[in-house]
Amino acid sequence: MDSLLNFVQDHKLLVSALAFVGFASVTSQLLAFLSVLAQTFILSGTKLSKFGSKRGAYAVVTGATDGIGREFAVQLAKAGFGVVLVSRSQAKLDALAEEISSKFNVPTKVHAMDFSEKELSDKYKALSQKIEGIDVGVLVNNVGRSHEMPVYFADGPEDEMNSIVNINVYGTLNITRLVLPKMIEKKNGLILNIGSFAGQVPSPMLATYSGSKAFLATWSQALAEEYKKKGIVVQLVNTFFVVSNMSKIRRASITTPTPKAFVKSALSHIGHSCGAIARPFTVTPYWSHSIADFFIGALNMPMLFITYSHNLHISIRARALKKKAKQQ
Ligand SMILES: NC(=O)c1ccc[n+]([C@@H]2O[C@H](COP(=O)([O-])OP(=O)(O)OC[C@H]3O[C@@H](n4cnc5c(N)ncnc54)[C@H](OP(=O)(O)O)[C@@H]3O)[C@@H](O)[C@H]2O)c1
């Protein structure tokens, strides 16, 4: 104890500097956390009316027939946008369009395409013609696929790798190129790109999916800066687990919302970051994901999460293989 006191006496300047740095760092983390809480629970985001709801504008939603995409289509229609539904199955698209137009009395258009295909220029051309004369206020780049089950990269099927990149990366780039020029012309628009925890924290055994979502994260940030002065809001919507076919989670919990709750949070936090406070043009909107995101960043120990995710995927693969063997 005496030696500690002596050290402090002899190095007053150094000790004061260290105390100041410690105080400043704790204060800045505390202020950041208060800001996360305010954005997540109190402040409301940019209103959808800014992007033309109830004034004839449309929302284009990809992967619109199920899960998160379906909820975006429904909630944007409810808010007063016409909707352009883009997805794989014509029958599901027609059924959803019928449901939306009868419930919310908004115009609908559908476009069936399979984003996993390599040659899609005719499909993009046809979609471009469908949206030619309409005012697109919102684009939700939601379509995405992951691996059937966690797998080491060299062992994964090549067609799965290609399909993930075609859907998650090329699908998003090409749809955005169709919609963006008109948004630039009218100096208004909202582009939401659906990201993933796997794009924030590298996910071993889901490497291609993880990399595709990391691509979306960085690309969204670059795009957002390019077009912010043109009145276009671009945001990466960071998503942890949500109940859906893709997540294979059927029951909602504190950490896993329904698509309805998740999309409601995304549409009410436009322009905020919530838990993604350290990452520009990114929002982690759902409250429990938001708080988790903040602490993942504050801990600054990426290896902890990479190792955790690796071990988790080893056990998920073992269970999935067991289930598959039983079914055969
Ligand atoms: N759920 C989660 O826990 C979670 C977590 C992080 C990120 N995300 C992201 O959220 C987005 C939506 O996921 P989700 O969980 O809502 O998925 P989902 O419930 O499986 O729905 C996927 C939607 O995309 C369509 N789709 C799938 N493959 C397609 C293709 N090749 N071409 C055209 N459309 C296709 C499906 O159409 P069909 O109905 O015809 O199959 C369906 O409408 C994805 O980008 C995903 O990466 C989800």
The ligand as a MOL file (V3000), in Angstrom:
LIG
                    3D

  0  0  0     0  0            999 V3000
M  V30 BEGIN CTAB
M  V30 COUNTS 48 52 0 0 0
M  V30 BEGIN ATOM
M  V30 1 N -34.4180 -14.7970 -40.2510 0
M  V30 2 C -33.2740 -14.4850 -39.6810 0
M  V30 3 O -32.9810 -14.9010 -38.5560 0
M  V30 4 C -32.3150 -13.5780 -40.3960 0
M  V30 5 C -31.1510 -13.1740 -39.7040 0
M  V30 6 C -30.2590 -12.3240 -40.3440 0
M  V30 7 C -30.5170 -11.8700 -41.6200 0
M  V30 8 N -31.6430 -12.2800 -42.2720 0 CHG=1
M  V30 9 C -31.8590 -11.7870 -43.6400 0
M  V30 10 O -33.2070 -11.3940 -43.8150 0
M  V30 11 C -33.5880 -11.5900 -45.1770 0
M  V30 12 C -34.9090 -12.3270 -45.2240 0
M  V30 13 O -34.7740 -13.5760 -44.5740 0
M  V30 14 P -36.0150 -14.3960 -44.0110 0
M  V30 15 O -35.5420 -15.0620 -42.7780 0
M  V30 16 O -37.2240 -13.5520 -43.9700 0 CHG=-1
M  V30 17 O -36.1600 -15.5130 -45.1680 0
M  V30 18 P -37.3820 -16.4440 -45.5770 0
M  V30 19 O -38.4570 -16.4280 -44.5510 0
M  V30 20 O -36.7810 -17.7380 -45.9470 0
M  V30 21 O -37.9750 -15.7050 -46.8900 0
M  V30 22 C -37.1910 -15.5950 -48.0200 0
M  V30 23 C -37.9440 -14.8690 -49.1220 0
M  V30 24 O -37.0510 -14.7060 -50.2190 0
M  V30 25 C -37.5680 -15.3860 -51.3620 0
M  V30 26 N -36.4910 -16.0560 -52.0550 0
M  V30 27 C -35.6740 -16.9980 -51.5760 0
M  V30 28 N -34.8140 -17.3820 -52.5310 0
M  V30 29 C -35.1150 -16.6800 -53.6330 0
M  V30 30 C -34.5970 -16.6260 -54.9290 0
M  V30 31 N -33.6070 -17.4340 -55.3010 0
M  V30 32 N -35.1250 -15.7760 -55.8130 0
M  V30 33 C -36.1620 -14.9770 -55.4680 0
M  V30 34 N -36.7040 -14.9700 -54.2400 0
M  V30 35 C -36.1900 -15.8150 -53.3340 0
M  V30 36 C -38.5400 -16.3970 -50.8240 0
M  V30 37 O -39.4470 -16.7070 -51.8640 0
M  V30 38 P -40.2530 -18.0970 -51.8850 0
M  V30 39 O -41.4020 -17.8420 -50.9850 0
M  V30 40 O -40.6470 -18.3060 -53.2780 0
M  V30 41 O -39.3220 -19.1340 -51.3510 0
M  V30 42 C -39.1300 -15.6370 -49.6470 0
M  V30 43 O -40.1050 -14.7300 -50.0950 0
M  V30 44 C -32.4220 -12.3100 -45.8450 0
M  V30 45 O -31.6350 -11.3920 -46.5460 0
M  V30 46 C -31.6290 -12.8740 -44.6880 0
M  V30 47 O -30.2720 -13.0270 -44.9900 0
M  V30 48 C -32.5510 -13.1230 -41.6900 0
M  V30 END ATOM
M  V30 BEGIN BOND
M  V30 1 1 1 2
M  V30 2 2 2 3
M  V30 3 1 2 4
M  V30 4 1 4 5
M  V30 5 2 4 48
M  V30 6 2 5 6
M  V30 7 1 6 7
M  V30 8 2 7 8
M  V30 9 1 8 9
M  V30 10 1 8 48
M  V30 11 1 9 10
M  V30 12 1 9 46
M  V30 13 1 10 11
M  V30 14 1 11 12
M  V30 15 1 11 44
M  V30 16 1 12 13
M  V30 17 1 13 14
M  V30 18 2 14 15
M  V30 19 1 14 16
M  V30 20 1 14 17
M  V30 21 1 17 18
M  V30 22 2 18 19
M  V30 23 1 18 20
M  V30 24 1 18 21
M  V30 25 1 21 22
M  V30 26 1 22 23
M  V30 27 1 23 24
M  V30 28 1 23 42
M  V30 29 1 24 25
M  V30 30 1 25 26
M  V30 31 1 25 36
M  V30 32 1 26 27
M  V30 33 1 26 35
M  V30 34 2 27 28
M  V30 35 1 28 29
M  V30 36 1 29 30
M  V30 37 2 29 35
M  V30 38 1 30 31
M  V30 39 2 30 32
M  V30 40 1 32 33
M  V30 41 2 33 34
M  V30 42 1 34 35
M  V30 43 1 36 37
M  V30 44 1 36 42
M  V30 45 1 37 38
M  V30 46 2 38 39
M  V30 47 1 38 40
M  V30 48 1 38 41
M  V30 49 1 42 43
M  V30 50 1 44 45
M  V30 51 1 44 46
M  V30 52 1 46 47
M  V30 END BOND
M  V30 END CTAB
M  END
